[in-house]
Amino acid sequence: MTDRLPKALRASPLFLTARAAQALTQHCREALTRAGFEDFGAPDLAVLAILEGVDGGENPSKLARTLRYEKSSLTPILVRLREAGLVAQKKDPQDARAQLITITEKGSRRRAEADEVIERATEALLGDVSKKVLKRHAEFCEALLKAAEREEKA
């Protein structure tokens, strides 16, 4: 299919990165749905993964910055995760006006289960792609994110 694209799009990091992300997201979303995670997607998993590595919880604003989400986009995700019992919200002991979000034991279990589904789905989709290409892709994504962070700080 990409061979039918105009040369400008085949050479565009913006277009190719966005389209590849959409394709992988859709593939994993379908796998999650088949596995019983109908209301569980990549943004939910990203939030849970970040919280898994944070002792004592995380401030929603910092969580949004870390994930590169708008706070307004993060709020409904947190509400959905809280209602499902996957995260909890508590007052920040350092600042009574602030809240901290923590992952629950149920959230940790569900994240691990969903990670397994995504790992199998990704392997099924990308099984024919060489490890070298996957490593270069990861390096490209890392460089892209670092460049964006530098640009934001400038």
C-alpha positions in Angstrom: 0.0 0.0 0.0 2.8 2.5 0.8 4.2 1.9 -2.7 1.1 3.7 -4.1 1.8 6.8 -2.0 3.3 9.9 -3.6 7.1 10.1 -3.0 6.7 13.1 -0.7 4.6 11.0 1.7 6.8 7.9 1.5 9.7 10.2 2.6 7.8 12.1 5.3 8.6 11.2 8.9 5.4 13.0 10.0 3.1 11.0 7.7 4.9 7.7 8.1 5.2 7.9 11.9 1.6 8.9 12.3 0.3 6.2 9.9 2.5 3.4 11.4 1.3 4.4 14.9 -2.3 4.3 13.8 -1.9 0.9 12.2 -0.2 -0.6 15.3 -2.7 1.1 17.6 -5.6 -0.4 15.7 -4.0 -3.8 15.6 -3.4 -3.8 19.4 -6.8 -2.3 20.1 -8.5 -5.2 18.2 -6.3 -7.7 20.1 -7.2 -6.1 23.5 -10.9 -6.2 22.6 -10.8 -9.9 21.6 -9.0 -10.6 25.0 -11.8 -8.8 27.0 -10.2 -5.4 27.4 -13.0 -3.6 25.5 -12.5 -0.3 27.4 -8.7 -0.5 27.7 -6.4 1.2 25.3 -2.9 2.5 24.8 -3.4 5.7 26.8 -4.8 3.7 29.8 -1.8 1.4 29.6 0.7 4.3 29.4 -0.8 5.9 32.5 -0.7 2.7 34.4 2.9 2.0 33.3 4.1 5.4 34.5 2.3 5.0 37.8 3.7 1.5 38.3 7.2 3.0 38.6 6.3 5.9 40.9 6.3 5.5 44.7 3.7 7.5 46.5 1.7 8.5 43.5 2.0 11.2 40.8 0.5 14.6 40.3 -1.9 14.7 37.3 -0.1 17.7 35.8 3.3 16.0 35.9 1.7 12.8 34.6 0.3 14.7 31.6 3.7 16.3 30.9 5.5 13.0 31.2 3.1 11.3 28.8 2.9 14.4 26.5 -0.9 14.5 26.9 -3.0 17.6 27.4 -4.3 17.7 30.9 -7.8 17.9 29.5 -7.2 14.6 27.6 -5.8 12.9 30.7 -8.7 13.8 33.0 -11.2 11.4 31.4 -8.6 8.7 31.3 -8.0 9.1 35.0 -11.8 9.1 35.7 -12.3 5.9 33.7 -9.3 4.2 35.4 -10.5 5.3 38.9 -14.1 4.1 38.2 -12.7 0.8 37.2 -10.7 0.5 40.4 -7.3 0.6 38.5 -6.1 3.8 40.1 -6.8 5.7 43.3 -6.6 9.4 44.1 -5.4 10.8 47.3 -4.4 14.2 48.7 -0.8 15.2 48.3 0.7 15.3 51.8 3.0 18.1 50.6 0.2 20.3 49.2 -3.4 20.0 50.5 -4.7 21.5 47.3 -3.1 18.9 45.1 -4.0 15.3 44.3 -1.8 12.2 43.7 -2.7 9.3 41.5 -1.6 5.8 42.4 -2.0 2.5 40.7 -4.0 -0.1 42.6 -3.2 -3.8 42.9 -6.0 -4.5 40.4 -4.5 -1.9 38.1 -1.1 -3.6 38.2 -2.7 -7.0 37.5 -4.7 -5.6 34.6 -1.8 -3.7 33.1 0.4 -6.9 33.2 -2.4 -8.9 31.5 -2.9 -6.2 28.8 0.8 -6.0 28.3 0.9 -9.7 27.5 -1.9 -9.3 24.9 -0.1 -6.3 23.3 3.2 -8.1 23.3 1.6 -11.1 21.5 -0.2 -8.8 19.0 2.9 -6.8 18.3 4.9 -10.0 17.7 2.2 -11.3 15.4 2.2 -8.1 13.4 5.9 -7.5 13.4 7.3 -11.0 13.5 8.8 -10.8 10.1 10.6 -7.5 10.8 14.2 -7.9 11.7 15.5 -7.1 15.2 17.9 -4.6 13.5 15.0 -2.7 11.9 13.1 -2.7 15.2 16.1 -1.4 17.0 16.6 1.4 14.5 13.0 2.3 14.8 13.2 2.5 18.6 16.3 4.7 18.2 14.5 6.9 15.7 11.5 7.3 18.1 13.8 8.1 21.0 15.7 10.7 18.9 12.5 12.2 17.8 11.2 12.6 21.3 14.5 14.0 22.6 14.5 16.5 19.7 10.9 17.6 20.5 11.8 18.0 24.2 14.8 20.2 23.2 12.6 22.3 21.0 10.1 22.8 23.7 12.7 24.0 26.2 14.2 26.5 23.7 
